Structures are given as structure tokens and as C-alpha cells.
Amino acid sequence: MTEATDFNMGEQDRRDILVARVVDGEATSEDWRELRTIAASDQTIWAEIAEQQDLKRELDVAVEDAVSVAERVALPMHEHPSVSPNSRMKLALTAGGWLAAACVGVAWIVGMTPQQTITPATNGAPQNIAMANPITSAGEALAQYLKLGKESGEVLGEMPSSVVIQRTPNPEGGYDVIYLRQIVERTTVDGVYKPATDDTGNTFFVPTSSTTQAKPAEGDAPLPAVW
Amino acid sequence: MSESDLIRRASGGDAEAAGLLWQEHRRWVAAVVLAHKPREADLEDLLQEVALVVVEKLHQLTEPEAFKGWLRAVAVNTARATGRKQTRRKGILKLAQHEIGNELADDGSKHDYVDPSGVERAERSRRLIDLIADLPEAYRECVLLRCVRGMSHAQISAVTGMPETTVETRIARGRRKLKELAQASAPKAVMK
């Protein structure tokens, strides 16, 4: 009786552990001796090891890919209890001088974070401080963002059409609509890369020098030259 | 600075220390969330939730030795509690992606950069992650953690609070079951 299913639970566990140790490169000489003893009556264990090695290779890649989203998640430090109005002021004084600190002070009053109120100019000094008219609605904030972004060249404009995601009748009349607004931004990067995969399945990035511009779909109006 | 010092400073309100601590641990936290979240819940959204809880509650941690277990508990609780609430929203987002995907499909020029082998690999990875979700819960977390930068049995034990021998057994059993699931889900050849 050499089939794996004939092992009782303890033997099956031992076999699984030995296979796992070999696959992980952690098998001791004692483990190898035990493996050879098993293989003397059941050679399928070698195939099992080979299959598990393949699986582990793919598993490592899949899990590393999946958990790599964590690199994009930072602690929301503005929620940190230690970041009180006073410490915000201190932080700004250290990082950006008295002017930035003044902005943070006002931003705290209107309930905004420093990033929302200060647009760095090319020389590193803060500019366009939206303090004169405190922002009181999301619409005003968006308009301000578009205005400042266009001035700095970081925002080209908003696409004229929105994408409707969901539309449901509202009991009080009309529809509740969930939609995407599309805003076109510009940034400067050191290089542009595209993903490629080598023979062993590892992903690497190769620089691409082509200047790619997405063409509008047929029938679509061309993007306006001036926003 | 030792990790204990970092934890003490972070729990004492040092935002920079908290940030460093998070950077050091967030990948395995992602694996824990992945192990316990509902299938349709979005991993990145849940990690944002975990990060928020960490910021809000870290000051309650008094023992640095308890940090990993505490962080795991936050991840598990967030994945279980928040995951279900997000399922509906994810459905909506998927619809949006679908519609945008259709728009892109109409415009062949936007597919120039797609590397077929990369797409194939991504598809294989997605299927494997789906299969992991079918593993018994007891095995999922250990199997996933083992893949995060080759975490050792001792490190997994420190996170989960399980004895190392239990960790090793669960990984070994989990991998065998995963292989069986993969074989069962593979397209079968038809003999004529």
C-alpha cells in the first residue's frame, strides 16, 4: 500500500512536511534520509516534490504581486493624535518656513490639510495660497484645484463628458447618479518604462523611448487644444 | 534604533516612528488581510482601513512585545468586519472598470504596451490567489505569510501566536491542499 491516501494522518503530515522542507531548501540530512526511505517504496514522492516546487514558484510570485499594493498604502498621519494644531505648525515651520506655517494655521481653521492649500512653485516657495476665500464645498475645492493646477501646468483640464456608473431612481424624484469625472494632469518623470517578463517568469521593466499618444476613438471629438 | 524602541516611540505619539513601523510591516499585514477578507473585498481599501485604525489606536498599545499580535488582530478584524460592507461598492467599481474597459477595447492604440506574457502571468497569479481563498481558513494565513519575502516559521509564529511546529504543519498541509485544488480546477483533457 504505497498510495498517499493510505497514509494515516500522522504519516501524511510527516510526508507533507518533508516535501515542504525540500521545496523551501530547509531539509536536513536526517530529512533526506527519511525521504529516501519513503521513496524506496513510493517513488511518486519525487514527482510530488517537483510539482510542489512549481507551485511554490508561482505562489511566491502571485502573493508578492498581491501584497505589493501595501507599498501604496501609507499611514494617514493627518489622523494621528499627535498631529495637533500645534504640531502641525511646528512641522510646517521646520519644513517650509514661516509662510507655510501661516498657511497651515489658517488651513487648520478651515479644516484643510497643508497639501490642499499650498501649491509649490518651481522655486520651491509656496504660492497661490487659497486663504482669502475659505472653501466651503467640494465644488469650490474642485474649481480651486483646477484653477491652481492650470496655473502651475499640472492640470490640463477636465474632460467634457463624465462616465455614468450607476443610475437609480430617487424616491423623491429624479435619479441618483454615480459617475466618474475625468481630469487630465501632466507630470514630468525621469523615464518611461514598460513591464516585460523574462524566460523564468520574473517581471522586469524596460525603458521605452517611443512618444505614445492615445488616439481618440473614431467618432470622438479631438481633445481641445486649449483648456 | 531597535524595533522595541520604535514601537515605544510610535505608541507614545511619534508619527515618524509610526510611519517607519508601518513601512516595515505592511506587506505581511496585507497577507493577513488577504487571508481573512471576503473574496470580493478590495485589498488596498482594507489596508487603508487597517492603516487608519493603527493611527487611531496605536497609543493604546502598552507592551512593545504585543505589537505584532496586536497589528495582526487589527488586520483580521478589519478584514472580517469591513470586507462585507465593501462588497457592494466593489461591485459598482467593477462595473465602472468594465465600461471603461470596453471603451479602451474600442481603441486598439491603447493596447500597444500590453505584454502578452505579463498578462498570462497575471492571470495565473489571479487564479492562484482565487484558489487560496478556497483553502480552509486555518491554512490560508500561514501559506500566504510564508510567501511574503520568505518569512520564517519563527516570524510567522511571532505574528500568529501559534507554535512553530503548528505553523510548519499548516503550511505543508495547505500547500498539498492547494495543489489538489489546482489539479481539480485545471481543464481536463478529453479522450476520444
Boltz contact constraints between the chains, C-beta under 6 A:
constraints:
  - contact:
      token1: [A, 13]
      token2: [B, 169]
      max_distance: 6.0
  - contact:
      token1: [A, 16]
      token2: [B, 172]
      max_distance: 6.0
  - contact:
      token1: [A, 16]
      token2: [B, 173]
      max_distance: 6.0
  - contact:
      token1: [A, 16]
      token2: [B, 176]
      max_distance: 6.0
  - contact:
      token1: [A, 17]
      token2: [B, 172]
      max_distance: 6.0
  - contact:
      token1: [A, 20]
      token2: [B, 172]
      max_distance: 6.0
  - contact:
      token1: [A, 55]
      token2: [B, 179]
      max_distance: 6.0
  - contact:
      token1: [A, 58]
      token2: [B, 128]
      max_distance: 6.0
  - contact:
      token1: [A, 59]
      token2: [B, 147]
      max_distance: 6.0
  - contact:
      token1: [A, 60]
      token2: [B, 147]
      max_distance: 6.0
  - contact:
      token1: [A, 62]
      token2: [B, 125]
      max_distance: 6.0
  - contact:
      token1: [A, 62]
      token2: [B, 128]
      max_distance: 6.0
  - contact:
      token1: [A, 62]
      token2: [B, 129]
      max_distance: 6.0
  - contact:
      token1: [A, 63]
      token2: [B, 144]
      max_distance: 6.0
  - contact:
      token1: [A, 63]
      token2: [B, 147]
      max_distance: 6.0
  - contact:
      token1: [A, 65]
      token2: [B, 125]
      max_distance: 6.0
  - contact:
      token1: [A, 66]
      token2: [B, 34]
      max_distance: 6.0
  - contact:
      token1: [A, 66]
      token2: [B, 129]
      max_distance: 6.0
  - contact:
      token1: [A, 67]
      token2: [B, 27]
      max_distance: 6.0
  - contact:
      token1: [A, 67]
      token2: [B, 30]
      max_distance: 6.0
  - contact:
      token1: [A, 67]
      token2: [B, 31]
      max_distance: 6.0
  - contact:
      token1: [A, 67]
      token2: [B, 148]
      max_distance: 6.0
  - contact:
      token1: [A, 69]
      token2: [B, 43]
      max_distance: 6.0
  - contact:
      token1: [A, 69]
      token2: [B, 44]
      max_distance: 6.0
  - contact:
      token1: [A, 70]
      token2: [B, 26]
      max_distance: 6.0
  - contact:
      token1: [A, 70]
      token2: [B, 27]
      max_distance: 6.0
  - contact:
      token1: [A, 70]
      token2: [B, 30]
      max_distance: 6.0
  - contact:
      token1: [A, 70]
      token2: [B, 47]
      max_distance: 6.0
  - contact:
      token1: [A, 73]
      token2: [B, 47]
      max_distance: 6.0
  - contact:
      token1: [A, 73]
      token2: [B, 48]
      max_distance: 6.0
  - contact:
      token1: [A, 73]
      token2: [B, 51]
      max_distance: 6.0
  - contact:
      token1: [A, 75]
      token2: [B, 18]
      max_distance: 6.0
  - contact:
      token1: [A, 75]
      token2: [B, 19]
      max_distance: 6.0
  - contact:
      token1: [A, 75]
      token2: [B, 22]
      max_distance: 6.0
  - contact:
      token1: [A, 75]
      token2: [B, 51]
      max_distance: 6.0
  - contact:
      token1: [A, 75]
      token2: [B, 55]
      max_distance: 6.0
  - contact:
      token1: [A, 76]
      token2: [B, 52]
      max_distance: 6.0
  - contact:
      token1: [A, 76]
      token2: [B, 55]
      max_distance: 6.0
  - contact:
      token1: [A, 77]
      token2: [B, 15]
      max_distance: 6.0
  - contact:
      token1: [A, 79]
      token2: [B, 55]
      max_distance: 6.0
  - contact:
      token1: [A, 80]
      token2: [B, 15]
      max_distance: 6.0
  - contact:
      token1: [A, 80]
      token2: [B, 55]
      max_distance: 6.0
  - contact:
      token1: [A, 82]
      token2: [B, 13]
      max_distance: 6.0
  - contact:
      token1: [A, 82]
      token2: [B, 15]
      max_distance: 6.0
  - contact:
      token1: [A, 83]
      token2: [B, 15]
      max_distance: 6.0
  - contact:
      token1: [A, 165]
      token2: [B, 95]
      max_distance: 6.0
  - contact:
      token1: [A, 165]
      token2: [B, 96]
      max_distance: 6.0
  - contact:
      token1: [A, 166]
      token2: [B, 92]
      max_distance: 6.0
  - contact:
      token1: [A, 194]
      token2: [B, 113]
      max_distance: 6.0
  - contact:
      token1: [A, 195]
      token2: [B, 115]
      max_distance: 6.0
  - contact:
      token1: [A, 195]
      token2: [B, 118]
      max_distance: 6.0
  - contact:
      token1: [A, 196]
      token2: [B, 115]
      max_distance: 6.0
  - contact:
      token1: [A, 197]
      token2: [B, 117]
      max_distance: 6.0
  - contact:
      token1: [A, 197]
      token2: [B, 118]
      max_distance: 6.0
  - contact:
      token1: [A, 197]
      token2: [B, 121]
      max_distance: 6.0
  - contact:
      token1: [A, 201]
      token2: [B, 121]
      max_distance: 6.0
  - contact:
      token1: [A, 214]
      token2: [B, 110]
      max_distance: 6.0
  - contact:
      token1: [A, 215]
      token2: [B, 109]
      max_distance: 6.0
  - contact:
      token1: [A, 217]
      token2: [B, 106]
      max_distance: 6.0
  - contact:
      token1: [A, 217]
      token2: [B, 107]
      max_distance: 6.0
